Amino acid sequence: MIHDNGADFEVEFMTLGGDTVAVHTLLANQVRPVKQKEIAHVREIAESLDYFPNSIM
C-alpha cells in the first residue's frame, strides 16, 4: 500500500510459500522496485520472531 503520495509504503514480508511474516511501513528511500532478472534470496525463518517486535502477524 502506498501512503502520502509515495512518501512511505506498507510492505508485506512473505515466505516463498505465501505466508506473511511481517508487515511494516517503510519510507520511500528504504524500498525499490523488483527487477525482472532478480532471484529471490532464500533463508529459513528463525524459530522466534522476537526481532520483529512491531510486526503485524
N, C-alpha and C positions, 0 to 999 in steps of 0.2 A: 504494500500500500504506500502511496506517495502522499506526503504531508507538506503543507506550506509551499505550494508551487515548486516542489523538488528540493526544498531545504533539508528535509530528512525523509527517511524511508523506514517502513516496518518490514523487517527481514525475518523470514522463517528459515531456521536451520533444520535440515531433514536428513534422515538416513537415506541410502540409496533404495531402500525398500519402501520409502514414503512415510515413515513415522516422524512426527515432529519432535525435535529435541529441545528447541528453544525458539522464542520469538522476541526480537529486540528491536528498538528504534535506534537507527544509526544515522549520523549526519551524511550529507551528500558526499563529502570528501572521504568517507570511510567505505564507500562501495564503488563498484564499477560494473559495467555490463559484462555478461558472459561472452566469451569469444567463441566463434564457430568451431575452431580446432582444438579447444581445450579438453583435457581429460580430467574427470572427477578424481580427486585425491581421496583415497580410501584409508581409513584407520578405524579401529574399534573404539566404541564409546566406553569410557571408564565406568566402573560399577556404580560410583557415586557421582551425581551431577551437582555436587556442592559448589563447584567452580562456576556455576551459572545461578547465582543467588537471586537474581531478579527475573528469571525466566518464567514464562507462562507455559505450563505443561498440562 
